[in-house]
Amino acid sequence: ILSPMADDATKWLFTFYCSSFVLACVLTRYVFDNRQIEMTILRLKEVRNSHLMKQMALTDALTGLRNRKAMMGEMATLLANAQPGTLLSVAMIDIDDFKRLNDTLGHAAGDEALKAVGSMFAEFSKASGAICGRIGGEEFLVLLPGADTDAATHELEGAMRQLERMNIPNPG
C-alpha cells in the first residue's frame, strides 16, 4: 500500500515525464521543420543564383543585350524549329569607324556609344519582335523571325534612322 505522499509524487513524476516527452517531440518537430524550411530556402536560392548566372553568361554586360553565345543559340533554335517555308531575316550592324571613336574620344565615350546603340536595339526589339544582340566589339546581330527581305529592310531602315537621330559623336 502506497502512502498518499508517494501517490502524489508518482502522479507528479508521471505528469512531468509525459510533459517532457511531449515537449521533446514538439521541439524536435520544430527543429526538423525549421531545417527543412532552411534547406528549401537554400535550394531556391541556388536555383535563383543558377538562373541569374545563366542569364549573366548570356548577356552582354555593357549593353544588356544578348551576347554572341546567346545569339548563336537563338539562331540555332530558330533554324532547328523552322518549318519549311519559314522566313528568317538576319542582319549584322557594325558601328562605322568605332576604333577611331575610341582612339579620339576615349574608351569611356566608346562605351557610352555602345550603351546608346544597345538601348536603341533593346527598344527596337520590343517594338518589332526582333531578337537583337551584341556579337563583337562594335558588331550587332538582328534576327527577324517571319520577316521577308522587304519587311526586314523596312524595319532596319527605321532602326538606322533612329540611330542617326541619336547623333552619337563619331569623329570618323
Disulfide bonds with the S-S distance in Angstrom:
none
